[in-house]
Amino acid sequence: MDVRAKRSILTLPGLLLGAGLGGFVDGILLHQILQWHHLLTGTADDRVGIAHYPPDTVHGLRMNTLWDGLFHTLTWLLVLAGLGLLYARVGRDRGRVFSSRALWGRVVAGWGLFNLVEGLVDHQVLGIHHVREGPDRLWWDLGFLALGALLVAAGWLIARGADGDPA
């Protein structure tokens, strides 16, 4: 098996790991530590047929906590799926794989893809929440998308540079 084929084995596991880990960073940092938003805290006028749960009521906080937990469950399942696929696809030299630019480039790109999909779908299309509410919320949302695009580009460059062979 040539180097390019070996690296393609890492693509799906790396992207799943990256999306799951990126979701954890989003959920833990933005939802829990900074408390900028929860999964369903978008304003009622932003919603596209999805319930609005304000974070400043007991019922709203309970519902948002539930949905944040379901979101974390999904990100955990993405990480498990990525690890399971990686384990199944890499029989030997697992230590070498975990230190490879090919894998970590795909993980970084997967995090970026998470940001792009979550930012476009949740923030823009569905309006279920924004990165940070307030008069500058569009700029926060655009920054989140820009970070996602930068992570995808950086991940591609990292993976591309593995062993001097294009990814």
Backbone as a ProteinNet text record, in pm:
[ID]
protein_1_A
[PRIMARY]
MDVRAKRSILTLPGLLLGAGLGGFVDGILLHQILQWHHLLTGTADDRVGIAHYPPDTVHGLRMNTLWDGLFHTLTWLLVLAGLGLLYARVGRDRGRVFSSRALWGRVVAGWGLFNLVEGLVDHQVLGIHHVREGPDRLWWDLGFLALGALLVAAGWLIARGADGDPA
[TERTIARY]
84.9	0	90.2	64.6	148.6	113.7	196.6	182.6	48.4	5.9	-120.7	-238.9	-237.3	-345.7	-346	-227.5	-219.5	-277	-247.4	-300	-450.3	-504.8	-650.1	-725.1	-659.5	-717.9	-745.5	-666	-678	-780.6	-830.9	-916.3	-1043.3	-1126.3	-1253.3	-1232.3	-1144.4	-1124	-1074	-982.4	-929.5	-1036.4	-1118.8	-1224.9	-1327.7	-1364.2	-1459.3	-1401.8	-1275.4	-1211.1	-1208.5	-1173.4	-1166.7	-1301.8	-1404.8	-1539.3	-1585.3	-1561.6	-1601.5	-1525.9	-1394.3	-1313.9	-1346.4	-1370.2	-1411.1	-1545	-1636.8	-1765.2	-1749.2	-1655.5	-1628.8	-1576.6	-1483.3	-1430.3	-1543.3	-1627	-1741.1	-1833.4	-1873.9	-1968.6	-1912.6	-1789	-1730.5	-1693.5	-1628	-1583.7	-1699	-1774.9	-1877.6	-2006.6	-2046	-2171.6	-2153.4	-2046.7	-2034.3	-1943.9	-1822.7	-1729.6	-1765.2	-1774	-1806	-1955.9	-2037	-2183.7	-2236.1	-2180.4	-2223.6	-2355.3	-2374.8	-2500.2	-2516	-2634.5	-2661.7	-2713.8	-2744.6	-2781.2	-2906.2	-3005	-3131.2	-3164.8	-3066.9	-3092.4	-3113.3	-3123.7	-3148	-3276.2	-3284.7	-3404.9	-3521.9	-3641.9	-3762.6	-3774.7	-3731.1	-3742.7	-3640.2	-3536.7	-3436.3	-3479.3	-3569.9	-3603.1	-3673	-3644.1	-3712.8	-3788.7	-3902.4	-3985.2	-3925.7	-3830.7	-3766.6	-3795.1	-3822.5	-3857.5	-3745.7	-3784.3	-3692.2	-3691.3	-3573.5	-3560.7	-3464.9	-3516.9	-3428.3	-3347.6	-3221.9	-3135.8	-3160.1	-3249.4	-3268.8	-3395.9	-3452.5	-3564.3	-3523.7	-3584.3	-3551.1	-3585.9	-3705	-3744.4	-3650.2	-3616.6	-3526.1	-3389.4	-3337.6	-3206.4	-3210.1	-3318.1	-3330.4	-3332.3	-3410	-3418.7	-3284.8	-3220.2	-3090.9	-2985	-2990.2	-2897.1	-2919.5	-3044.9	-3076.8	-3020.3	-3048.5	-3003.5	-2851.4	-2789.1	-2642.4	-2587.1	-2652.5	-2610.9	-2624.6	-2733.2	-2750.1	-2643.5	-2611	-2503.6	-2370.5	-2340.1	-2215.9	-2215.2	-2330.9	-2339.9	-2303.7	-2354.7	-2322.2	-2172.9	-2111.8	-1969	-1887.2	-1931.9	-1865.3	-1873.8	-1991	-2007.5	-1919.9	-1902.5	-1812.4	-1668.9	-1625.4	-1490.3	-1476.7	-1575.4	-1570	-1566.9	-1648.4	-1650	-1514.6	-1456.8	-1325.4	-1218.2	-1219.2	-1121.8	-1143.9	-1269.7	-1299.6	-1253.7	-1282	-1236.3	-1084.7	-1022.3	-876.8	-817.8	-871.7	-823.7	-844.3	-960.8	-990.1	-903.5	-868.6	-794.4	-644.2	-593.9	-450	-415.5	-355.7	-325.5	-194.8	-95.5	36.4	82.4	184.4	244.7	145	55.6	-42.8	24	132.5	205	257	302.7	350.5	236.8	121	5.5	-36.2	-39	-82.5	15.5	136	230.1	244.2	159.7	174.9	102.6	164.3	102.1	-20.2	-19	-132.9	-260.3	-250.8	-368.5	-405.8	-309.5	-342.1	-386.3	-337.8	-389.3	-536.8	-576.1	-717.6	-801.7	-744.8	-815.9	-841.5	-740.5	-756.6	-860.2	-854.2	-952.4	-1092.8	-1104.4	-1235.7	-1293.9	-1210.1	-1254.9	-1306.5	-1231.3	-1275	-1406.2	-1423.4	-1550.2	-1665.2	-1639.4	-1742.3	-1784.8	-1687.6	-1719.7	-1798.7	-1758.4	-1827.6	-1971.4	-1990.1	-2126.1	-2211.5	-2158.7	-2234.9	-2263.7	-2165.9	-2183.8	-2285.1	-2281.6	-2376.7	-2516.7	-2527.2	-2658.9	-2723.2	-2654.5	-2714.9	-2723.1	-2616.6	-2614.7	-2689.6	-2671	-2726.2	-2860.3	-2868.1	-2990.3	-3101.6	-3073.5	-3176.9	-3188.5	-3081.7	-3083	-3110.6	-3068.1	-3098.7	-3013.7	-2901.9	-2821.7	-2717.5	-2652.1	-2539.5	-2421.6	-2302.1	-2184	-2199.1	-2237.1	-2259.6	-2369.4	-2473.2	-2584.2	-2541.9	-2611.5	-2585.1	-2574.2	-2543.3	-2541.3	-2433.8	-2328.7	-2219.6	-2227.1	-2343	-2351.3	-2311.9	-2342.1	-2302.3	-2151.1	-2078.9	-1932.6	-1877.7	-1938.8	-1897.3	-1921.9	-2039.4	-2071.6	-1974.1	-1943.4	-1849.3	-1709.1	-1670.1	-1540.4	-1532.8	-1642.8	-1650.2	-1633.1	-1699.6	-1686.1	-1544.2	-1486.7	-1350	-1251.6	-1270.4	-1186.1	-1200.1	-1322.7	-1344.2	-1269.8	-1277.6	-1208.4	-1057.3	-1004.9	-861.1	-816.9	-899.6	-866.7	-866.9	-962.4	-964	-837.8	-803.2	-683.1	-557	-546.4	-428.7	-419.9	-533.7	-533	-489	-536.6	-497.9	-347.2	-293.8	-150.8	-67.6	-114	-41.6	-39.1	-155	-161.5	-84.8	-90.3	-21.6	129.2	178.4	321	373.9	287.2	332.2	423	541.4	641.8	672.7	646.6	679.6	594.4	488.1	401.2	264.4	204.7	71.9	-29.7	-117.3	-221.3	-329.2
-117.4	0	124.6	217.7	337	435.6	537.2	633	704.5	743	815.2	727.9	601.2	510.8	491.8	483	469.4	591.6	710	831.6	842.8	793.7	803.3	719.1	617.6	536.3	622.6	727.5	814.4	926.1	946.1	1061.6	1061.3	959.1	958.1	954	866.9	871.1	1006.3	1067.7	1197.8	1305.9	1307.1	1407.7	1388.5	1262.1	1236.9	1278.8	1244.6	1286.6	1439.3	1504.9	1650.6	1715.3	1663.1	1719	1697.8	1580.1	1552.7	1638.2	1649	1729.6	1878.4	1923.3	2061.9	2090.9	1993.1	2008.5	2016.4	1937.9	1945.4	2084.1	2137.8	2271	2373.2	2366.4	2457.8	2444.8	2323.1	2301	2336.5	2296.3	2321.8	2469.4	2527.5	2665.9	2765.9	2756.5	2857.6	2835.5	2707.7	2679.1	2683.4	2621.7	2602.9	2705.3	2723	2811.4	2957.9	3001.4	3141.6	3170.5	3067	3077	3183.3	3186.1	3281.2	3238.4	3108.9	3056.9	2911.4	2860.1	2717.2	2673.4	2547.6	2497.7	2565.3	2592.8	2647	2784.1	2874.7	3005.6	3117.5	3086.2	3190.8	3265.3	3389.3	3467.2	3415.7	3438.7	3385.8	3430	3550.8	3597.5	3534.2	3469.5	3401	3260	3201.5	3060.5	3025	2905.6	2848.9	2725.9	2748.8	2638.2	2557	2611.6	2540.6	2618.2	2547.5	2610.9	2702.4	2806.8	2904.6	2885.8	2869	2850.1	2954.9	3062.7	3167.1	3113.3	3154.6	3102	3165.5	3264.3	3334.4	3293.4	3177.6	3121.1	2980.2	2930.8	2795.8	2693.2	2703.4	2609.6	2619.9	2743.5	2761.8	2702.7	2725.1	2670.7	2518.6	2462.5	2315.3	2256.6	2318.3	2266.9	2283.4	2396.7	2417.5	2322.3	2294.6	2198.4	2059.3	2020.7	1892	1886.3	1988.9	1988.5	2001.3	2074	2077.5	1938.3	1866.1	1728.8	1636.9	1651.5	1571.6	1607.5	1735.4	1781	1718.2	1718	1656.4	1506.1	1442.8	1299.6	1274.9	1358.6	1344.7	1363.6	1464.4	1486	1370.2	1315.2	1198.5	1079.6	1059	949.4	969.1	1094.1	1120.8	1081.5	1116.6	1080.2	928	860.8	714.1	650.2	701.1	647.2	668.6	788.1	814.6	722.7	703.6	612.8	468.9	426.7	290.4	266.1	359.6	345.3	346.1	433	438.9	307	253	125	13.1	12.5	-92.9	-82.6	37.9	57.4	49.8	68.4	69.2	-49.7	-151.6	-273.2	-267.9	-205.1	-198.2	-53.2	-31.4	102.5	209.7	175.3	275.2	396.7	374.4	486.8	581.5	527.5	609.6	689	626.9	694.9	811.8	792	898.5	1015.4	996.4	1107.6	1161.1	1113.8	1152.9	1282.9	1361.2	1483.6	1450	1335.6	1296.1	1286	1223.9	1211.5	1345.9	1415.6	1538.3	1650.4	1649.3	1745.3	1723.7	1598.1	1566.8	1598.2	1580.5	1616.9	1768	1846.2	1992.1	2030	1967.1	1994.7	1953.5	1844.3	1801.1	1901	1960.7	2065	2184	2220.2	2329.8	2300.6	2177.1	2138.8	2146.3	2104.4	2118.7	2265	2356.4	2498.6	2549.4	2509.2	2556.7	2506.1	2377.4	2320.7	2378.2	2377.5	2428.6	2577.2	2651.7	2795.1	2828.5	2754.8	2782.2	2733.2	2609.6	2550.8	2611.2	2602.2	2645.2	2797	2868.1	3012.9	3087.3	3046.8	3124.3	3071.3	2942.9	2888.7	2871.2	2795.9	2768	2876.6	2948	3051.8	2999.3	2874.2	2819.3	2883.1	2941.7	3024.1	3097.5	3190.5	3261.6	3245.6	3269.9	3254.2	3339.7	3464.5	3554.2	3652.2	3657.1	3748.2	3892.5	3983.2	4125.2	4193.8	4321.6	4398.4	4353.2	4289.9	4245.4	4096.3	4034.1	3887.5	3839.1	3916.6	3874.8	3864.2	3958.3	3954.4	3833	3798.8	3678	3553.8	3547.9	3433.7	3424.5	3539.4	3539.9	3501.2	3544.1	3503.5	3353.2	3295	3150	3077.7	3128.3	3069.6	3088.1	3205.6	3230.6	3136.8	3115.8	3021	2881.8	2841	2711.2	2699.1	2802.5	2800.1	2793.6	2868.8	2864.6	2727	2664.1	2530.3	2427.5	2436.1	2344.5	2364.3	2489.5	2516.7	2469.9	2500	2457.7	2305.4	2239.8	2094	2033.8	2090.8	2042	2060	2175.7	2201	2107.9	2084.4	1993	1852.1	1803.8	1668.2	1660.4	1764.8	1766.5	1757	1816.6	1816	1688.2	1591.8	1466.5	1390.7	1359.9	1284.3	1348	1476.9	1545.3	1505.4	1432.7	1386.1	1449	1496.9	1558.1	1463.2	1518.2	1435.7	1401.2
0	0	0	-93	-100	12.2	26.4	135.9	129	8.3	-7.5	36.1	1.5	41.6	193.1	251.3	396.9	466	411.2	471.5	456	344.7	325.1	427.7	481.6	588.2	711.6	729.5	846.1	828.4	707.5	681.5	765	753.5	826.9	978.5	1030.6	1176.1	1224.6	1150.5	1190.8	1189.1	1083.9	1076	1187.3	1217.5	1325.9	1461.5	1484.7	1609.9	1620.2	1512.2	1513.2	1536.3	1469.7	1489.1	1632.9	1688.1	1825.9	1926.3	1908.2	2000	1984.9	1862.2	1840.7	1906.3	1900.4	1967.8	2118.6	2171.7	2316.2	2354.1	2275.9	2305.3	2301.6	2198.9	2187.2	2307.9	2339.2	2448.9	2584.8	2609.3	2741	2756.4	2655.6	2668	2653.9	2544.3	2517.2	2594.7	2614.9	2685.6	2837	2885.8	3030.1	3098.4	3050.5	3120.4	3098.7	2972.1	2943.9	2952.7	2937	2940.6	2844.1	2722.2	2620.8	2557.9	2548.4	2493.5	2535.4	2514.2	2525.8	2389.1	2375.3	2243.6	2188.1	2270.8	2220.3	2278.3	2284.4	2343.1	2241.6	2113.9	2016	2048.5	2003.7	2031.9	1949.2	1998.3	1934.3	1788.8	1753.7	1616	1522.8	1577.9	1495.9	1457.3	1530.8	1518.9	1388.7	1342.2	1226.9	1277.7	1341.7	1389.4	1502.2	1576.4	1686.5	1814.6	1920.8	2048.3	2096.6	2163.4	2221.3	2372.7	2429.9	2574.8	2630.4	2684.2	2737.7	2856	2867.2	2973.5	3110	3117.3	3244	3318.2	3281.3	3357.1	3399.8	3504.7	3551.9	3443.5	3386.3	3280.5	3160	3120.5	3007	3033.7	3152.4	3187	3192.9	3245.2	3249.9	3109.4	3020.3	2882.8	2809.9	2829.9	2765.8	2820.2	2949.8	3008.4	2948.9	2933.4	2870.1	2728.5	2648.9	2509.9	2499.5	2591.1	2593.8	2624	2714.1	2744.6	2624.3	2549	2427	2323.5	2314	2225.4	2266.6	2397.7	2444.4	2419.6	2430	2399.3	2253.3	2162.8	2021.5	1997.9	2060	2038.6	2096.1	2207.7	2266.6	2171.4	2109.6	2014.3	1890.5	1846.9	1734.3	1769.8	1890.4	1933.5	1942.2	2000.3	2007.7	1869.6	1778.5	1641.8	1575.1	1593.4	1535.3	1591.8	1724.2	1785.2	1741.3	1733.3	1689.5	1546.8	1457.9	1319.1	1310.3	1386.6	1385.9	1433.6	1540.4	1593.5	1491.1	1425.8	1328.8	1203.4	1164.9	1040.1	1056.1	1177.8	1199.6	1288	1229.1	1302.2	1377.5	1316.7	1378.9	1383.9	1458.9	1468.6	1509.3	1601.7	1645.9	1707.2	1778.2	1837.5	1731.3	1620.9	1510.6	1448	1437.6	1379.3	1467.2	1600	1689.9	1692.8	1642.5	1635.6	1493.2	1401.5	1261.9	1229	1143.8	1093.8	1009.7	945	861.6	945.5	1061.8	1149.2	1209.3	1268	1340.3	1247.7	1124.8	1027.5	1000.8	993.3	971.5	1095	1213.6	1336	1338.5	1306.3	1302.7	1197	1080.1	974.2	1019.1	1091.4	1141.8	1239.1	1323.7	1415.3	1333.3	1230.1	1144.2	1074.7	1027.5	963.8	1063.2	1187.6	1291.2	1301.2	1312.9	1326.1	1205.5	1086.6	967	961.2	986.6	980.6	1093	1215.1	1328.8	1311.9	1265	1246.2	1138.4	1028.4	920.5	955.2	1004.3	1030	1155	1269.4	1395.9	1410.2	1370.4	1390.9	1281	1156.4	1045.8	995.1	963.1	901.9	1005.2	1112.9	1213	1319.1	1345.2	1446.8	1586.8	1614.7	1747.8	1856.9	1818.1	1908.2	1824.7	1886.3	1825	1919	1867.2	1950.9	2076.3	2056.4	2169.5	2130	2211	2182.7	2205.8	2144.5	2162	2027.4	2029.7	1905.2	1806.5	1855.5	1768.6	1737.4	1754.3	1739.7	1601.5	1496.3	1361.6	1351.1	1412.2	1407.7	1482.6	1596.6	1669	1582.7	1517.8	1431.3	1313.4	1252.3	1140	1185.6	1304.3	1358.9	1381.1	1428.1	1447.9	1314.2	1210.1	1076.4	1022.3	1043.8	997.7	1068.1	1199.1	1271.5	1210.9	1179.2	1116	983.8	900.1	771.4	790.8	888.3	917.4	966.1	1050.1	1099.2	986.3	894.8	780.1	696.7	666.5	586.7	658.4	789	865.8	871.1	892.9	896.9	765.1	655.6	523.5	503.8	543.3	528.1	616.2	738.4	828	768.8	724	667.2	536.4	457.5	329	347.1	453.9	479.8	542.6	570.2	632.4	537.8	583.1	505.6	370.5	356.2	232.2	113.3	134.7	25.6	38.8	-68.8	-58.8	2.1	86.4	150.1	50.8
[MASK]
+++++++++++++++++++++++++++++++++++++++++++++++++++++++++++++++++++++++++++++++++++++++++++++++++++++++++++++++++++++++++++++++++++++++++++++++++++++++++++++++++++++++

